[in-house]
Amino acid sequence: MKRIGFLTGLFLGLVSLPMMAQMDASIKLNEVMTQNESSLIDEYGARNAWVEIANISHSTYNIRGMYLTTDRSVLDKQMSVPERVKRMSQIPSGDVRTNLSGRQLIVFHLNSRPSEGTLHLSVPVESNKPLWIGLYNGNATQLIDSVSVPVLEKDQSYARIANNGTAADWEVKSADRVTPCIQNQTVVSESKVEKFKREDPYGFGMALMAMGIVFFCLALLWIFFTLFGMFMRHQEMAKKVINQQPIKPITKTVEKTIEVGHKTGVILKDGFDSKGIDREVYMAVIGMALKQYEDDVHDVESGIITIKSKETGWDDEYQQMTHFHEPMLPTTHQAPRIPTGPELK
């Protein structure tokens, strides 16, 4: 019978160990304040540094008998349990507030005297130095949770964001966001208008914002119209250049280049006597002259210009001024004889 009782007790002890470890993992350090100037006040009217512990599970768990410490030397695994206990402060029993129900929080005052109450611990805290704080189980052998706290300003706190133990899930909270005994992740129903009124009660920010928007819009308009004016001026200048400057000089240059090239080719072909004029041009000119001669376009006289009289307005004026001039006899010119074919030879 004794043997059966021993085996039963051993079995129950082995089964309870994982359950206790799981329950311990539900207890977390949740928020820490090292410089309490205007935050939480204890029942004696004093403001001390404090630490908040949370039960993140939905089951009830009593944290009495656990240990809190800010001495890193307890991390030495070779240290004996009695020596480690000397460097820790134990959470006393006999207070119903240490029996944390699901999602419940509890705050302990640090740098205090345990004689002042169950929630007062003698854990030392130096506000001007970074702080390490650890939570051990009731046997002072297992580290349940720990956090390294940076140097904080007055009334700032270092709080958990999520329900796990990584350092990245902690943040520094300003004095107006500190939440002792309240869940850190809270939903604020404050509207944007109310928040703006709270942060800018005298309207200076609103005035600066309005003037900034106006000047920004004016600057955009100035840039737009400046660029648009430059574009239009370039367009007008381009039209003038296209319509006036390049076409005529370029056309004349091309024509002159063609003419000079043609004359150069003729000179190279027929010599300098031709002066760059094609034989075809001479032939065309002679042909046109002969055609005009056959059509009786030119005068029949050779080297004599025949002037035929024509009635003009000057005749009347001349008739009125005849008493000032001697009468002029008409002069006739005999047209020279046109040589015949044999004489041309």
Order of alpha helices (4+ residues) and beta strands (2+ residues): alpha-beta-beta-beta-beta-alpha-beta-beta-beta-beta-beta-beta-beta-alpha-alpha-alpha-alpha-alpha-alpha
